[in-house]
Amino acid sequence: MLSFALVLLVASSAFAAPSVSVSQYGINEIAPVPDNGRLVSSYLTDRSFEILDGGETTVYTMTVQQIVNDLANQNDAASQALAVSQTIAFLGEVVTGRTGDPCEFAAVANAVASGNAGAIKQAVGNFIGRLQTSIDLIVQSANNPNSLRYVSGPREKCAAEGRAYQFEAAWDAVLNAASPYTLPLVNEEYCAAKRLYSSFNSRSNNVAAAVTAAAVPQVVSVIQRALTPAANFLRAVASGGNPAQAAAILKSALVQAASA
């Protein structure tokens, strides 16, 4: 049975060292997020995250997951597209037993920082290609999680293996595009992503690169044009069924959306 630990830090005085209390609970004790019937909601994102083992989840990746859930529950299509984009990119980087190189994600951040329209278009196109690979990995994991245990993510050749890029400039673009209603959530996500970006752990670095690239306005616009098939794909993953057919439809829709 999967379980999680709740850690409480308690200090008896202002100068006392905190004591630690760890309580373990079964995953079945946590009520699942219900499906409210909306095209996009936290049911899709939260339940999709459940295909992960969770053994390497850090407090900052959990923070990102919760923010993505909150974004999915917003009423505007841009926030919903942001949540869907980040969920797929996030999952693609963590379902394999060994991490790959997030070069396409880093390239998006660098292109946005450059402000060059041609570079951004090319980088977004490459991002969509990487997202299609992520979709295939998610399908494989949803159908047989153990099949990816010894598999590595995509390997590419780029500077610092894709773990050093224009992080701040990319997030400036993300924060500037956020609506006043979602800005607090996006700002909180920026803080969590920055800790993951600065980590020495390569899997954390990959998550940071994935959620950063998936959040830039040019990528979100593409996902928004393919929001219905993207949501249907996550619904198939969340329901525990075989998402292969929904994946094929989504991959085709993403190509069309990117070329629009």
Backbone as numpy.savetxt, mean C-alpha at the origin, in Angstrom:
# Nx Ny Nz CAx CAy CAz Cx Cy Cz
-3.67 -20.80 15.15 -4.52 -19.61 15.15 -3.64 -18.37 15.15
-3.90 -17.42 14.26 -3.16 -16.18 14.27 -3.47 -15.41 15.53
-2.49 -14.67 16.00 -2.70 -13.89 17.20 -1.95 -12.59 17.09
-2.28 -11.67 17.96 -1.54 -10.43 18.01 -1.34 -10.05 19.47
-0.39 -9.17 19.70 -0.06 -8.77 21.06 -0.37 -7.31 21.25
-1.01 -6.98 22.37 -1.28 -5.61 22.75 -0.27 -5.24 23.82
0.55 -4.21 23.54 1.61 -3.80 24.44 1.21 -2.50 25.11
1.19 -2.49 26.43 0.85 -1.31 27.19 2.06 -0.83 27.95
2.38 0.45 27.85 3.47 1.04 28.61 2.86 1.87 29.73
3.25 1.56 30.96 2.66 2.22 32.12 3.78 2.75 32.99
3.77 4.04 33.31 4.75 4.64 34.22 4.06 5.04 35.50
4.66 4.68 36.63 4.05 4.98 37.93 4.30 6.42 38.34
5.30 7.07 37.75 5.54 8.47 38.03 6.22 9.09 36.82
6.39 10.42 36.88 6.97 11.11 35.73 8.40 10.70 35.48
9.11 10.21 36.51 10.52 9.88 36.38 10.77 8.37 36.36
9.73 7.60 36.50 9.90 6.15 36.56 10.02 5.56 35.17
10.81 4.50 35.05 10.88 3.77 33.79 9.56 3.05 33.56
9.06 3.05 32.35 7.77 2.39 32.10 7.88 0.88 32.21
6.84 0.27 32.71 6.76 -1.19 32.73 5.97 -1.63 31.52
6.22 -2.85 31.08 5.59 -3.35 29.86 4.66 -4.49 30.17
3.46 -4.41 29.66 2.48 -5.48 29.82 2.07 -5.96 28.44
2.21 -7.26 28.18 1.88 -7.83 26.88 0.70 -8.78 27.04
-0.36 -8.53 26.29 -1.53 -9.40 26.31 -1.74 -9.95 24.92
-1.95 -11.25 24.83 -2.12 -11.88 23.53 -3.58 -12.22 23.30
-4.07 -11.92 22.10 -5.45 -12.18 21.75 -5.50 -12.98 20.46
-6.49 -13.82 20.32 -6.69 -14.56 19.09 -7.29 -13.66 18.04
-6.88 -13.87 16.78 -7.39 -13.03 15.70 -8.89 -13.17 15.55
-9.44 -14.32 15.96 -10.88 -14.54 15.83 -11.68 -13.71 16.82
-10.99 -13.10 17.81 -11.66 -12.25 18.76 -11.91 -10.85 18.21
-11.32 -10.55 17.06 -11.48 -9.23 16.45 -12.58 -9.30 15.41
-13.58 -8.47 15.58 -14.70 -8.48 14.64 -14.23 -8.01 13.27
-14.57 -8.74 12.21 -14.15 -8.33 10.86 -14.87 -7.06 10.43
-14.23 -6.29 9.56 -14.86 -5.10 9.01 -16.00 -5.52 8.10
-17.22 -5.04 8.32 -18.35 -5.46 7.50 -18.34 -4.80 6.13
-18.96 -5.46 5.18 -19.12 -4.92 3.84 -20.37 -4.06 3.82
-20.19 -2.74 3.60 -21.35 -1.85 3.60 -21.95 -1.66 2.22
-21.42 -2.41 1.24 -22.00 -2.37 -0.10 -21.48 -1.26 -0.98
-20.64 -0.36 -0.44 -20.08 0.71 -1.27 -19.05 0.14 -2.24
-18.83 0.86 -3.33 -17.82 0.43 -4.29 -16.47 0.30 -3.60
-16.08 1.31 -2.81 -14.83 1.29 -2.07 -15.11 1.62 -0.62
-14.58 0.80 0.26 -14.67 1.05 1.70 -13.54 0.29 2.36
-13.40 0.46 3.67 -12.34 -0.23 4.39 -12.53 -1.74 4.40
-13.74 -2.22 4.06 -13.93 -3.65 3.92 -12.96 -4.21 2.88
-12.84 -3.50 1.75 -11.97 -3.98 0.68 -10.50 -3.95 1.10
-10.07 -2.84 1.67 -8.65 -2.69 1.99 -8.26 -3.54 3.19
-9.02 -3.44 4.27 -8.67 -4.16 5.49 -8.70 -5.67 5.28
-9.73 -6.16 4.61 -9.83 -7.60 4.37 -8.78 -8.07 3.38
-8.39 -7.21 2.45 -7.31 -7.58 1.52 -5.98 -7.70 2.25
-5.74 -6.83 3.22 -4.52 -6.90 4.00 -4.41 -8.21 4.79
-5.54 -8.88 5.00 -5.53 -10.12 5.78 -4.86 -11.28 5.05
-4.56 -11.14 3.76 -3.84 -12.22 3.08 -2.39 -12.25 3.52
-1.93 -11.21 4.23 -0.54 -11.16 4.69 -0.37 -11.99 5.96
0.82 -12.55 6.10 1.13 -13.30 7.31 1.19 -12.38 8.53
1.77 -11.21 8.37 1.83 -10.25 9.46 3.02 -10.40 10.38
3.85 -11.41 10.14 4.97 -11.66 11.03 6.03 -10.58 11.00
6.12 -9.85 9.88 7.14 -8.80 9.75 6.51 -7.41 9.75
5.28 -7.32 10.21 4.59 -6.04 10.23 5.14 -5.17 11.36
5.50 -3.93 11.04 5.97 -2.99 12.04 4.85 -2.03 12.41
5.08 -1.26 13.45 4.07 -0.31 13.88 3.80 0.72 12.79
4.81 1.03 11.98 4.62 2.04 10.93 3.87 1.48 9.73
4.10 0.21 9.39 3.31 -0.39 8.32 1.86 -0.55 8.76
1.66 -0.87 10.03 0.28 -0.95 10.54 -0.38 0.42 10.51
0.39 1.46 10.80 -0.16 2.82 10.72 -0.59 3.14 9.30
0.25 2.80 8.33 -0.11 3.02 6.93 -1.37 2.26 6.57
-1.47 1.01 6.99 -2.66 0.20 6.69 -3.91 0.86 7.24
-3.86 1.36 8.47 -5.04 1.97 9.07 -5.42 3.26 8.35
-4.42 4.03 7.95 -4.72 5.26 7.21 -5.35 4.94 5.87
-4.84 3.91 5.20 -5.43 3.48 3.93 -6.89 3.08 4.14
-7.17 2.38 5.23 -8.56 2.02 5.54 -9.42 3.27 5.71
-8.88 4.27 6.41 -9.64 5.50 6.63 -9.86 6.26 5.31
-8.86 6.25 4.44 -9.02 6.90 3.14 -10.08 6.20 2.30
-10.13 4.87 2.41 -11.13 4.11 1.65 -12.55 4.47 2.06
-12.72 4.90 3.30 -14.05 5.24 3.80 -14.47 6.67 3.48
-13.59 7.44 2.85 -13.96 8.80 2.45 -14.97 8.76 1.31
-15.67 9.86 1.13 -16.75 9.88 0.14 -16.32 10.32 -1.25
-15.11 10.87 -1.39 -14.69 11.34 -2.70 -13.89 10.27 -3.43
-14.02 10.26 -4.75 -13.39 9.23 -5.57 -11.87 9.30 -5.53
-11.31 10.50 -5.37 -9.86 10.64 -5.34 -9.27 9.94 -4.13
-9.89 10.11 -2.97 -9.41 9.44 -1.76 -9.56 7.93 -1.87
-10.67 7.50 -2.45 -10.89 6.07 -2.63 -9.87 5.48 -3.60
-9.57 6.21 -4.68 -8.57 5.75 -5.63 -7.19 5.69 -4.98
-6.89 6.66 -4.14 -5.63 6.66 -3.41 -5.52 5.42 -2.53
-6.60 5.09 -1.83 -6.59 3.92 -0.96 -6.41 2.63 -1.75
-7.10 2.52 -2.87 -7.01 1.31 -3.70 -5.61 1.20 -4.30
-5.08 2.31 -4.82 -3.75 2.32 -5.41 -2.70 1.87 -4.40
-2.77 2.41 -3.20 -1.78 2.08 -2.19 -1.94 0.65 -1.68
-3.16 0.17 -1.60 -3.37 -1.21 -1.15 -2.71 -2.21 -2.09
-2.94 -2.03 -3.39 -2.38 -2.96 -4.37 -0.86 -2.87 -4.39
-0.33 -1.65 -4.41 1.12 -1.47 -4.43 1.75 -2.02 -3.15
1.15 -1.75 -2.01 1.62 -2.24 -0.72 1.68 -3.76 -0.71
0.57 -4.39 -1.07 0.51 -5.86 -1.03 1.54 -6.49 -1.96
1.72 -5.89 -3.13 2.67 -6.45 -4.08 4.09 -6.50 -3.55
4.42 -5.62 -2.60 5.77 -5.57 -2.06 5.98 -6.46 -0.85
4.93 -6.99 -0.28 5.08 -7.75 0.97 4.59 -9.20 0.89
4.01 -9.61 -0.23 3.49 -10.98 -0.29 4.57 -12.01 -0.59
5.72 -11.55 -1.09 6.80 -12.50 -1.39 7.68 -12.71 -0.16
8.33 -13.86 -0.14 9.19 -14.17 1.00 10.42 -13.30 1.08
10.93 -12.88 -0.08 12.09 -12.00 -0.13 11.74 -10.76 -0.93
12.27 -9.62 -0.50 11.93 -8.36 -1.14 12.61 -8.22 -2.50
11.98 -7.47 -3.36 12.59 -7.12 -4.64 13.16 -5.72 -4.58
13.22 -5.06 -5.73 13.75 -3.70 -5.81 12.64 -2.77 -6.30
12.32 -1.73 -5.55 11.22 -0.84 -5.94 11.64 0.25 -6.92
12.34 -0.12 -7.97 12.90 0.87 -8.89 11.82 1.70 -9.59
10.74 1.06 -10.04 9.68 1.80 -10.73 9.02 2.81 -9.81
8.90 2.47 -8.55 8.30 3.39 -7.58 9.22 4.59 -7.34
10.51 4.31 -7.19 11.48 5.39 -7.00 11.50 6.32 -8.21
11.38 5.74 -9.39 11.39 6.54 -10.62 10.21 7.50 -10.68
9.05 7.08 -10.18 7.89 7.97 -10.14 8.18 9.16 -9.24
8.71 8.91 -8.06 9.03 9.99 -7.14 10.03 10.97 -7.75
11.06 10.44 -8.40 12.08 11.30 -9.01 11.52 12.10 -10.18
10.64 11.47 -10.96 10.04 12.17 -12.10 9.15 13.31 -11.63
8.35 13.05 -10.60 7.49 14.10 -10.06 8.33 15.24 -9.51
9.44 14.91 -8.87 10.34 15.95 -8.34 10.94 16.79 -9.46
11.18 16.18 -10.60 11.79 16.90 -11.72 10.82 17.86 -12.38
9.53 17.55 -12.31 8.52 18.39 -12.95 8.45 18.22 -14.45
9.22 17.29 -15.00 9.25 17.05 -16.44 8.06 16.19 -16.84
7.17 16.74 -17.66 5.93 16.03 -18.01 6.20 14.72 -18.72
7.19 14.72 -19.63 7.51 13.49 -20.35 8.05 12.42 -19.43
8.92 12.81 -18.50 9.48 11.85 -17.55 8.40 11.29 -16.64
7.47 12.16 -16.24 6.38 11.70 -15.36 5.50 10.69 -16.09
5.16 10.98 -17.35 4.30 10.07 -18.12 4.97 8.70 -18.27
6.26 8.70 -18.59 6.97 7.44 -18.74 7.05 6.68 -17.42
7.33 7.40 -16.34 7.45 6.77 -15.03 6.12 6.19 -14.57
5.04 6.91 -14.84 3.71 6.41 -14.46 3.38 5.16 -15.27
3.73 5.15 -16.55 3.52 3.96 -17.37 4.28 2.76 -16.83
5.53 2.99 -16.41 6.32 1.90 -15.82 5.73 1.47 -14.48
5.19 2.43 -13.74 4.52 2.10 -12.48 3.35 1.15 -12.72
2.56 1.44 -13.75 1.41 0.58 -14.06 1.89 -0.83 -14.40
3.01 -0.92 -15.12 3.56 -2.24 -15.40 3.95 -2.98 -14.13
4.56 -2.26 -13.19 4.93 -2.87 -11.91 3.68 -3.25 -11.13
2.65 -2.41 -11.20 1.40 -2.71 -10.50 0.75 -3.96 -11.06
0.87 -4.18 -12.36 0.35 -5.41 -12.95 1.08 -6.64 -12.39
2.39 -6.51 -12.20 3.14 -7.59 -11.56 2.65 -7.81 -10.13
2.38 -6.72 -9.42 1.86 -6.81 -8.06 0.52 -7.53 -8.04
-0.32 -7.23 -9.02 -1.63 -7.87 -9.10 -1.48 -9.38 -9.27
-0.56 -9.81 -10.13 -0.32 -11.24 -10.33 0.17 -11.90 -9.04
1.05 -11.22 -8.31 1.56 -11.76 -7.05 0.45 -11.85 -6.00
-0.42 -10.87 -5.99 -1.54 -10.89 -5.04 -2.46 -12.06 -5.34
-2.74 -12.30 -6.62 -3.57 -13.44 -7.01 -2.94 -14.74 -6.53
-1.65 -14.87 -6.77 -0.95 -16.09 -6.36 -0.99 -16.27 -4.85
-0.78 -15.18 -4.12 -0.81 -15.26 -2.67 -2.21 -15.57 -2.15
-3.22 -14.96 -2.77 -4.60 -15.21 -2.33 -5.00 -16.66 -2.53
-4.49 -17.28 -3.59 -4.84 -18.67 -3.89 -3.98 -19.68 -3.14
-2.73 -19.32 -2.89 -1.83 -20.24 -2.18 -0.69 -19.43 -1.56
-0.85 -18.95 -0.33 0.16 -18.11 0.30 1.54 -18.75 0.36
1.61 -20.05 0.58 2.91 -20.71 0.71 3.70 -20.73 -0.59
3.01 -20.52 -1.71 3.69 -20.58 -3.01 4.70 -19.45 -3.19
4.58 -18.38 -2.40 5.48 -17.24 -2.52 6.50 -17.16 -1.38
6.53 -18.18 -0.57 7.39 -18.11 0.62 8.86 -17.96 0.26
9.30 -18.61 -0.79 10.71 -18.57 -1.17 10.94 -17.78 -2.46
9.95 -16.98 -2.82 10.02 -16.20 -4.05 10.50 -14.79 -3.74
11.31 -14.24 -4.63 11.76 -12.85 -4.50 10.89 -11.93 -5.35
10.73 -10.71 -4.89 10.04 -9.72 -5.68 10.86 -9.34 -6.90
10.30 -8.52 -7.80 11.02 -8.14 -9.02 12.38 -7.52 -8.73
13.39 -7.94 -9.48 14.74 -7.41 -9.33 15.04 -6.48 -10.50
15.50 -5.29 -10.19 15.80 -4.30 -11.22 17.16 -3.68 -10.93
17.68 -2.95 -11.89 18.92 -2.22 -11.71 18.62 -0.73 -11.71
18.85 -0.11 -10.56 18.67 1.33 -10.45 19.46 1.82 -9.24
19.58 3.12 -9.10 20.37 3.70 -8.01 19.86 3.24 -6.66
20.78 2.76 -5.83 20.46 2.33 -4.46 19.35 1.30 -4.42
19.22 0.54 -5.50 18.19 -0.51 -5.61 16.79 0.04 -5.37
16.60 1.31 -5.73 15.27 1.91 -5.60 14.91 2.39 -4.22
15.88 2.42 -3.32 15.57 2.79 -1.93 16.03 4.20 -1.57
16.58 4.92 -2.53 16.95 6.32 -2.35 16.37 7.11 -3.52
15.52 8.07 -3.22 14.83 8.83 -4.25 14.35 10.14 -3.64
13.66 10.95 -4.43 13.21 12.27 -3.96 11.94 12.12 -3.12
12.11 11.59 -1.95 10.98 11.30 -1.06 10.21 12.57 -0.70
10.90 13.57 -0.22 10.23 14.78 0.26 9.49 15.50 -0.87
10.13 15.59 -2.03 9.50 16.28 -3.16 8.24 15.55 -3.61
8.29 14.22 -3.61 7.11 13.45 -4.00 5.97 13.69 -3.02
6.27 13.69 -1.74 5.22 13.90 -0.74 4.73 15.33 -0.71
5.57 16.28 -1.11 5.08 17.66 -1.26 3.96 17.69 -2.30
4.15 16.96 -3.41 3.13 16.89 -4.45 1.86 16.21 -3.93
2.05 15.16 -3.15 0.90 14.44 -2.59 0.12 15.32 -1.63
0.83 15.98 -0.74 0.17 16.82 0.28 -0.50 18.03 -0.37
0.12 18.59 -1.40 -0.47 19.75 -2.08 -1.76 19.37 -2.81
-1.87 18.11 -3.22 -3.06 17.67 -3.96 -4.18 17.19 -3.03
-3.87 17.00 -1.76 -4.87 16.48 -0.82 -5.95 17.51 -0.53
-7.17 17.05 -0.38 -8.26 17.95 -0.02 -8.14 18.34 1.46
-8.75 19.47 1.86 -8.70 19.86 3.27 -9.23 18.79 4.21
-10.16 17.96 3.72 -10.76 16.94 4.57 -9.83 15.76 4.81
-9.03 15.43 3.80 -8.15 14.27 3.93 -6.71 14.64 4.25
-6.39 15.94 4.25 -5.02 16.37 4.50 -4.46 15.84 5.82
-5.21 15.85 6.93 -4.66 15.30 8.17 -4.27 13.82 8.04
-5.09 13.04 7.34 -4.77 11.62 7.14 -3.52 11.46 6.28
-3.45 12.22 5.20 -2.31 12.12 4.29 -1.04 12.58 4.97
-1.13 13.61 5.79 0.05 14.09 6.52 0.53 13.04 7.51
-0.40 12.38 8.17 -0.02 11.31 9.11 0.64 10.15 8.35
0.14 9.87 7.17 0.73 8.80 6.38 2.14 9.18 5.93
2.33 10.44 5.58 3.67 10.92 5.23 4.66 10.64 6.36
4.25 10.92 7.59 5.14 10.72 8.74 5.49 9.24 8.90
4.51 8.36 8.74 4.77 6.92 8.86 5.65 6.44 7.71
5.36 6.92 6.50 6.15 6.51 5.33 7.60 6.98 5.46
7.80 8.13 6.06 9.16 8.65 6.22 9.97 7.76 7.14
9.35 7.25 8.19 10.05 6.33 9.09 10.39 5.03 8.37
9.50 4.57 7.52 9.77 3.36 6.74 10.87 3.61 5.71
10.85 4.78 5.09 11.87 5.15 4.11 13.25 5.21 4.76
13.31 5.68 6.00 14.58 5.85 6.71 15.07 4.56 7.37
14.25 3.54 7.37 14.59 2.29 8.03 15.74 1.58 7.33
16.47 0.74 8.08 17.51 -0.10 7.49 16.91 -1.39 6.91
15.64 -1.64 7.17 14.97 -2.85 6.73 14.48 -2.69 5.30
14.89 -3.57 4.41 14.54 -3.42 3.00 13.05 -3.56 2.74
12.37 -4.41 3.51 10.92 -4.56 3.29 10.20 -3.27 3.67
10.63 -2.64 4.74 10.05 -1.35 5.12 10.32 -0.31 4.05
11.54 -0.31 3.50 11.88 0.61 2.42 10.95 0.41 1.22
10.68 -0.85 0.88 9.80 -1.14 -0.25 8.39 -0.63 -0.03
7.89 -0.80 1.19 6.55 -0.30 1.51 6.51 1.21 1.35
7.54 1.89 1.84 7.59 3.35 1.73 7.57 3.78 0.27
8.39 3.12 -0.55 8.44 3.47 -1.98 7.11 3.20 -2.66
6.48 2.08 -2.31 5.22 1.71 -2.93 4.11 2.70 -2.61
3.94 3.03 -1.32 2.85 3.93 -0.95 3.12 5.36 -1.39
4.41 5.72 -1.50 4.75 7.06 -2.00 4.37 7.20 -3.46
4.85 6.27 -4.29 4.54 6.34 -5.72 3.05 6.21 -5.98
2.39 5.35 -5.22 0.95 5.13 -5.42 0.11 6.32 -5.01
0.71 7.29 -4.33 -0.05 8.43 -3.83 0.11 9.69 -4.66
1.07 9.73 -5.59 1.27 10.97 -6.35 0.04 11.22 -7.23
-0.31 12.48 -7.46 -1.56 12.79 -8.17 -1.68 12.14 -9.54
-0.58 12.05 -10.28 -0.64 11.48 -11.63 -1.01 10.01 -11.61
-0.54 9.28 -10.59 -0.90 7.87 -10.45 -2.34 7.73 -9.98
-2.73 8.53 -9.01 -4.09 8.46 -8.48 -5.11 8.73 -9.59
-4.79 9.64 -10.50 -5.70 9.94 -11.62 -5.91 8.72 -12.50
-4.84 7.97 -12.75 -4.96 6.74 -13.54 -5.84 5.73 -12.83
-5.58 5.52 -11.55 -6.36 4.55 -10.78 -7.82 4.97 -10.69
-8.06 6.27 -10.59 -9.44 6.75 -10.51 -10.21 6.42 -11.78
-9.53 6.45 -12.93 -10.19 6.11 -14.20 -10.47 4.61 -14.29
-9.80 3.82 -13.47 -10.02 2.37 -13.46 -10.54 1.92 -12.09
-11.24 2.81 -11.40 -11.60 2.55 -10.00 -12.55 1.36 -9.85
-13.52 1.24 -10.74 -14.48 0.14 -10.59 -13.82 -1.23 -10.73
-13.05 -1.50 -11.81 -12.38 -2.80 -11.87 -11.35 -2.99 -10.76
-10.70 -1.91 -10.29 -9.75 -2.02 -9.20 -10.46 -2.42 -7.91
-11.60 -1.81 -7.66 -12.39 -2.15 -6.47 -12.92 -3.57 -6.57
-13.35 -3.97 -7.75 -13.85 -5.33 -7.92 -12.75 -6.37 -7.68
-11.53 -6.02 -8.07 -10.40 -6.93 -7.82 -10.17 -7.08 -6.31
-10.12 -5.97 -5.59 -9.92 -6.06 -4.15 -11.10 -6.77 -3.46
-12.29 -6.60 -4.00 -13.45 -7.29 -3.42 -13.29 -8.81 -3.58
-12.75 -9.23 -4.72 -12.53 -10.66 -4.92 -11.46 -11.18 -3.97
-10.42 -10.37 -3.74 -9.38 -10.76 -2.77 -9.97 -10.81 -1.36
-10.73 -9.77 -1.01 -11.29 -9.66 0.34 -12.27 -10.78 0.64
-12.97 -11.26 -0.37 -13.99 -12.29 -0.16 -13.40 -13.68 0.01
-12.11 -13.82 -0.30 -11.47 -15.12 -0.16 -11.62 -16.01 -1.37
-12.16 -15.49 -2.45 -12.31 -16.28 -3.67 -11.07 -16.20 -4.54
-11.18 -16.75 -5.74 -10.08 -16.69 -6.69 -10.21 -15.38 -7.48
-9.26 -14.45 -7.30 -9.39 -13.14 -7.95 -8.78 -13.08 -9.35
-8.47 -14.22 -9.96 -7.76 -14.22 -11.24 -8.54 -13.49 -12.34
-9.82 -13.75 -12.46 -10.61 -13.12 -13.52 -10.69 -11.61 -13.30
-10.94 -11.20 -12.06 -11.00 -9.77 -11.75 -9.65 -9.12 -11.99
-8.57 -9.86 -11.76 -7.22 -9.33 -11.99 -6.99 -9.06 -13.47
-7.41 -9.99 -14.31 -7.23 -9.82 -15.76 -7.99 -8.60 -16.26
-9.18 -8.40 -15.76 -9.99 -7.24 -16.16 -9.31 -5.95 -15.70
-8.81 -5.96 -14.48 -8.16 -4.77 -13.94 -6.89 -4.43 -14.72
-6.08 -5.42 -15.04 -4.83 -5.15 -15.75 -5.11 -4.51 -17.11
-6.13 -4.98 -17.78 -6.50 -4.37 -19.06 -7.01 -2.94 -18.86
-7.80 -2.73 -17.82 -8.35 -1.40 -17.55 -7.25 -0.41 -17.20
-6.22 -0.87 -16.50 -5.12 0.01 -16.12 -4.34 0.49 -17.35
-4.14 -0.40 -18.31 -3.45 -0.03 -19.54 -4.25 1.06 -20.28
-5.55 0.87 -20.37 -6.39 1.85 -21.04 -6.41 3.17 -20.28
-6.47 3.10 -18.95 -6.50 4.31 -18.15 -5.21 5.10 -18.25
-4.09 4.38 -18.31 -2.79 5.05 -18.40 -2.57 5.73 -19.74
-3.23 5.22 -20.77 -3.04 5.78 -22.12 -4.06 6.87 -22.42
-4.99 7.09 -21.52 -6.06 8.09 -21.76 -5.51 9.50 -21.66
